[in-house]
Amino acid sequence: MIKFGTDGWRAIIEEEFTEENVDRVTLAFAKFMKETSRPSGKIYVGFDRRRKSDLMAKRAASLLASQGYQVFLASSFCPTPCVSWNTKADRAIAGMMITASHNPPQWNGIKFKEEDGGAASPEYTTEIEKIIEQNDKNPPIPTTSRGGEGGFDPHHEYVLALQKQVNLKRIQKTGWKIGYDPLYGAGTHYLPQILETDLVEIHTEADPNFGGLNPEPIEKNLSALIQLVKKRGLDAGFSTDGDADRVGAVDENGNFVDSHHIYALILRHLLSAGKERGEIIKTVSTSNMIDLLAKKHGRKFYELPIGFKHICKKFREVPAFIGGEESGGIAVRRWLNERDGLFSSLYLLEIMAYHQKRLGELIEDLHQELGPHYFQRLDLHLAPDVVTKARSKLSRSKIDSIAGKKIVKTNFIDGFKYHLSDASWLLIRPSGTEPVLRIYAEAPEPAGVTKLLEAGQALVG
């Protein structure tokens, strides 16, 4: 069975991610389009740098064209948000991206984008799953009709549009030395092209094994960027994941800057300097700093299940201007109803240039305003039956304190989240994209985070 997770369908290459299964998903997607009154129209198709991504993208594009659609296939690898932007800007009916995002090298998959460029909603992908099952029972009759099949240059209009989102001259005038690590992924060469300035860019070669790393911009995967910033005396370093929709950063002292602080810095700037209007969205695993900023500025905010598809769906329902999640995905509505790691990197540079402060200094300001916040995530690679037992145990457990702190509130919309008396919290949740049980913790001091993670492990043990 083909099932969509928190963001798309993902599977092991040559086990479940096969030509046959890509065809099944693509034909079901085309049938869904037809059944929802979209028998024709433009569809943008892109692909990342993973093994077989380009071949599967060409196969999917050809199949969609055979179903009567005008298909635009990327001329080279590109970020997922590039497909999202082109879909939105060209008023296409959908976008399709061959990628497994931040997953390990043996994985690949498919993401769908709706007309606004945002991630396909749960309802959207559930219908595709149903059609796959229907087609398996009654295979569709092959068609000889052809639509238009063309291409698009992912480095052209998308790059020009990104350049207009920030004050490029102000950034260039700082003369700051910047490092960039695309983690061998689809963001390679994009940031230097956008900034039109020299960057120290690493891990740019084509490597479907991602240098032995998972292409996720978290601290344990960014040791090379951290060392680069320290060794070269750079003013900042930025990193994006395998399909460049997530962001991570390193400050001028070589300290990793997590997505919580990135989101908080962008939100604070938009609320104060940008005077942005509207509401705020976050996921259940995201920092309390977002809540504090929302309350300080009198803005309504929403806490949703993990997965950007939930944020994108909420964007379609309420007048929110920003949404973000712990994994490094941040969307600013005036750009896209979808996360974009390159946009987030650019906007951080814009904030630095506006305040004439580097990232470390900006985070000090943030902590002075909101109090210190420290976060860590622990990934436990466990057998499926162990994860099931842990979930069952937590659902039955009645606990009133964790790590010596009283539980003041719980939130079980996605996993098991416990808010504690000192404003810290613990979340235990099975991943929606990998065979992993994740434990998240935030506290006012690093030692508190460590204790919470240890307590979380004991709870699932």
Disulfide bonds with the S-S distance in Angstrom:
none
